[in-house]
């Protein structure tokens, strides 16, 4: 976050909103300048160029800046409200972004005085594991060993009580 450090407002929503607006303006503005400087090269290379292209790219940068800045500020606000202490802002931001590390969900629940039943916690953790597995597709030129390891990982993710963890291809 580059410009939102000085966001002061009397409400949580106001601070998050101000951060989002600041980050959108910074990212969008920087991208607009960069796009303006690259238009001649794009035209010479036969690529899409012009005002529409510039505004579209600046808009995308502004949206991503707002979302990123808002989730960071939102995490900071959650950590502050629930008195999560050192590292709390990072934990809350990762959870808000949908990329928690092991233990983050439990830490958030504890800070919010929410008791997660073991089966509910397992379900939450598996949902994130499934997303990670979805991100790693087996390439079309994968070796038979790589395919076997991926299939074993999928079986283990679906039912770890009845399937062992996959073996590493590097293991002896």
N, C-alpha and C positions, 0 to 999 in steps of 0.2 A: 504494500500500500504506500503510495507516494504522497498523495495530497491530503489524506483524510485524518492524519494524526491530530489536527487541531479542531476536529469536529466537536463543537459544543452545542448542545441543545438540552432542553429541560426534560425531554421524554426519550425513551428508548427508541421508539419509532422515528422520532426526529433525528436522533444521532445516526441511526442506520440509513435513513433517507438521505441525510446530508452527505454521508460517506459515499453512498451509491452515486449521487449526483456529481460529487467531486471526482470520483474515479472515472465516471463516464465522460465527463468533460476533459479530463487529462488524457485518457487513453484515446478518445475520439479525436481530440485536437492534435495530438501527436501523430496519429495515423493520417489525418487529413494533410498535415504538412509533408509527411513522407510520401503519401500518394501523389501530392502535387509535384514533388521533385522527381517522381519516377514516371510521369506520364509520357514524356518525350521518348524515353527508352522503351516503354510499352508499345507506343505507336510505331516506332522503328522496327520492333520485333514482330509486329503484326498481332499483338495481343489486345484484348479488350482494354479500352482506355476512355478517358473523358470524364465529365462531371458526374455522370451517373455511377460510373465505376468508383470514382473517388469517394462519393457519398456513401455508397453501399459498403465499401471496406471500412470507412470511418465509423459507420453505424454499427457494424459487427464488433469492431474494437471497443466502442463505447458500451455496448451491451455486455460484453465479457468483462470489461473493467468494472461495471456496476455490479454484476453478479458476484465477481470475486471479492470486491471490496465490501459488498453487503454481507457476504457470508463470513468474512473475517470479523467485521464489526459486530455482526449478530452473535458470533461465537464469543467475542469479548463481552458482550452484554449478558449473555447467558451465564458465562463464568462469573461475572461480577454479581449478578442477581443471586446465584446459587452458592456464592462464596467457595468456588472450587479451588482457590489457591494457585500456587505456582504450576504452570503447565495447563491450567484449566481452559484458558482461551484457545490453545492449540487443540485440545481434546474436543471442545465444543465445535470449533470450526471444522474439524475433520468429520465429525458426526453430521453436521449440517450439509457438508459437501458430499456426503454419501460415501466417504472413504475412511471409515474408522479403522484404527489399528486395534490389535487385540487388547482388550481391557477398557477401551474407550466407552463402549455402551454401558458396561457395568459402572464406570466412574460417573457417567452422566446420570444414570438411574439413582445411584447412591446420593449424589448431590441434590437430586430432586425429591429425595425421600420416596422413591418408587421401588417397590420390591418386585423384582422380576423372577417369576417361577423358572426353575431350571429348563422346562420344556419351551417356555417363551424365549428365554435367552438363547437356547440352542437354535430355535427357529430364526431368530434375528441374525445370529452369527452365520447360519447356513445361507441366508439370503445374500449376505455379502460374499461368501465363498462362491456361490453360484455365479455372481457377477464377475468375479475374478476368472473363474473357469471359462465363462463366455468370452472373455477378452483374449483367451489363448486358444486359437483354433489350430488344429493340426494342418500343416501345409500339405499341398498336394504331392510334394516330393519327399514326405516324411518316410523314414525307414520303418520297417515292421516293428522294431523295438520301440521307437517313438510312439507309434500308434498304440501299441500294447500298453505303454505307460500312461498315455492319455485316457484310454478306456478304463484302466484300473483306477485312475484318479477320479473319473466321473462316477464309477461304482462306489468308491469310498466316500465321495462327497454326498451321494444320495443315501447311503446306508452304512455309516462307519461302524456300526455294531456287528454287521455281518460280512464286511469286506475289509481286508487289510489295506494299509496305506500303500500307494504305489512304490515300487522299488526304483531306485535311481539307475539310470543307464550307466553312470560312472561307478556304481558300487561293484565290488568284486563278487 
